[in-house]
Amino acid sequence: MDETLAKETESAESAPQKGTVTQRAIERIKAMIGEGRLEPGQRLPTERDLAAQLGISRSSMREAIRALTVLGVLEARHGSGIYVTQLEAGDLLETFGVVADLSRGPRLVELLEVRRILESTATALAAARITPDQLAEVEEHLAAMNATDDPEEIIAHDLAFHRAIALAAGNETMAAILEGLSSRTFRARVWRGYQEEGAFERTRREHAAIHRALVAHDPEAARAAAAAHVGEVEEWLRSQLSA
């Protein structure tokens, strides 16, 4: 066993042993990555060697590798072995979207509260940082939303409108979290409700206010417009739950 892995094993064995053996295996591999012992794109030792080096059964190591693969931390390359991914925020947070798709009732309101905080911050950052090309993309989706009453087209361009703004904020992690919170399934439910209540025009005005703040490069106006926009959805959902 080389000196680096020996130290890692000693450290792991002296740490409090919590959870299942598989969970401890997951934590050990994550520690190796977090501390730079395994770098993005690097190949892991074989399952047999890694299990022996860390003093864990092969079956537990196999389950740990499988779990980290599902989470996007590791990837299996056929005929080559297991590698650390590039650890991009979007890949690591991909499963986050499942929470928004499956949540209902009060939990969905909680997610909207989180989205309101993050989206208003992202929109404020975008107002300060957005480039002409990024602004043109936002305007393209805004125009497309205004040109149709088809809910499917509106949903697609609404998602793209907010995604473009989040990317313009220049924070990939925040954009990835917002992508997870921006569930197409949930937006479809909201847009159907808005259509029944004739609220399309109000939503178009909210999008226009966000766009004006971006054009003016006014972060505080952008923050307020985005918070108001998500806040309207939040209040609509609360009213649906109370009804």
C-alpha positions, 0 to 999 in steps of 0.5 A: 500500500502506498504512503498516501493511501496508507495515511487515508486508511489510517485517518478513515479508521480513526474517524467515528464509524457511522452509518452502514459499511457502504456509506462509510465506503462512499465517504472515504471515496469522497474524502479522497476526491475532496482532498485531491488524492483522486482528481477529476478524470482520474481512474480509480484503483480496481474494485479489488485493490480499492476495497483491500486498501480501505479495508472494506469488503468488495460488495460494499465497495461495489455498492459505494461505486454504484451509488457515486456513479448514480450521483455523477461523481464517478463514471464507468467506462466500458473496458477501461474502468471507473473514473472520477467525472469532471465534477461539473455542478450540472452533472452533480445536481442533475438528480436534484430535479427529481425533488421538484418533479415529485414534491407536492403540497407544502413541500412544493411551496418550500421549493418555491421559496428557495427558488425565489431567493436564488432566482432573484439573486441570479437575476440581479447578478445577470443584470450586472454581467449580461453580455449583448449576446446573452441579452439577445437570447433572453429577448428571443425567448421573451418574444416567442412567449409573447407570440403564442398562447400555446401552453407547451410553447410558452413553457419551453420558452419560459424555461429557456428564458430563465435558464439564459438569465441564470447562465448570464449570472456567471455562477454555474452552481447557482444555475445548476440548482435553479435548473433543478428547481425549474421542473417542467412538470411543475411549470406545466401545472402552473401554466394550466392553472394560469390559463384557466384563470386568464393570468397569462397577461400578468405573467407577460408583464412580469417577464417584461419587467425582468427584461427591462431591468436587464436592459438597464443593467439595474441589479436591484430592479432585476432582483425585485422583478424576479422576486415578484415573479416567483412570488406570484407563483408561490402565492398562487400555489398557496391559494390552490392548497388552501382551496 
